[in-house]
Amino acid sequence: MENFNKEKYDRAKKQVDELKGFYIHLTIYVVINTFILINLYLHSDSFWRWEHFITLGAWGIGLLFHASKTFGFNPFLGKDWEERQIQKFIDEDKEEMNKFK
């Protein structure tokens, strides 16, 4: 029973650490990109140029991947996909076994 509680605690601690890491990443993203955009706005003649938003966009994509990992959201290879693949391999194994009966 003690091992079970320790495993539950370890899993919960890992999830909290992942959440903490994501929120730190999000905070740094907001602070740094706000600083960059304010600096560009104050020191640039034409603010609305796509080149000014490359960092915001590229880092934002990375942040989305971090969020999807942290919160378990994966539209391409989610839980349903895993279950379908597992069932597919089980069915293939059953067909292979039936060939030798």
C-alpha positions in Angstrom: 0.0 0.0 0.0 2.9 2.3 0.8 4.4 1.8 -2.7 1.0 2.6 -4.3 0.7 5.9 -2.4 4.3 6.8 -3.3 3.6 6.1 -7.0 0.5 8.2 -6.9 2.5 11.0 -5.2 5.2 10.7 -7.8 2.7 10.9 -10.7 1.0 13.9 -9.1 4.4 15.6 -8.5 5.4 15.1 -12.1 2.1 16.6 -13.3 2.6 19.6 -11.1 6.2 20.0 -12.3 5.0 19.9 -15.9 2.3 22.5 -15.2 4.8 24.7 -13.4 7.2 24.4 -16.3 4.4 25.4 -18.8 3.3 28.4 -16.8 6.9 29.6 -16.5 7.3 29.2 -20.3 4.0 31.1 -20.9 5.1 33.9 -18.5 8.5 34.3 -20.2 6.8 34.2 -23.6 4.4 37.0 -22.7 7.0 39.2 -21.0 9.7 38.9 -23.6 7.3 39.3 -26.6 5.6 42.3 -25.0 9.0 43.9 -24.5 10.0 43.2 -28.1 6.7 44.5 -29.6 6.8 47.7 -27.4 10.4 48.3 -28.4 9.5 47.8 -32.1 6.5 50.0 -31.8 8.4 52.9 -30.2 11.5 52.7 -32.5 10.1 51.7 -35.9 8.5 53.7 -38.6 6.2 50.9 -39.7 5.2 48.6 -36.9 2.8 46.3 -38.9 5.4 44.4 -40.9 5.4 40.6 -40.8 9.1 40.5 -40.0 8.3 42.0 -36.6 6.1 39.1 -35.7 8.3 36.1 -36.6 9.5 35.6 -33.0 6.0 35.9 -31.7 4.7 33.3 -34.2 7.5 30.8 -34.1 7.7 30.8 -30.3 3.9 30.7 -30.1 4.0 27.5 -32.1 6.5 26.0 -29.7 4.3 27.2 -26.8 1.3 25.4 -28.3 3.3 22.2 -28.6 4.3 22.6 -24.9 0.7 23.2 -23.9 -0.5 20.1 -25.9 2.0 17.9 -24.1 1.3 19.4 -20.7 -2.5 19.2 -21.0 -2.6 15.9 -23.0 -4.2 17.4 -26.1 -3.0 15.8 -29.3 -5.5 16.0 -32.2 -3.3 13.8 -34.5 -2.1 11.1 -32.2 -4.5 11.2 -29.3 -6.0 8.5 -27.2 -8.5 7.4 -29.8 -5.7 6.9 -32.4 -3.7 4.8 -29.9 -6.7 2.6 -29.1 -7.5 2.1 -32.8 -3.9 1.2 -33.6 -3.8 -1.3 -30.6 -7.0 -2.9 -31.8 -5.7 -3.0 -35.4 -2.6 -4.9 -34.2 -4.6 -7.2 -32.0 -6.9 -8.0 -35.0 -3.9 -8.7 -37.2 -2.4 -11.0 -34.7 -5.7 -12.9 -34.4 -5.9 -13.3 -38.2 -2.3 -14.5 -38.2 -3.0 -17.0 -35.5 -6.1 -18.3 -37.4 -4.0 -19.1 -40.4 -2.2 -21.8 -38.4 -5.2 -23.5 -36.9 
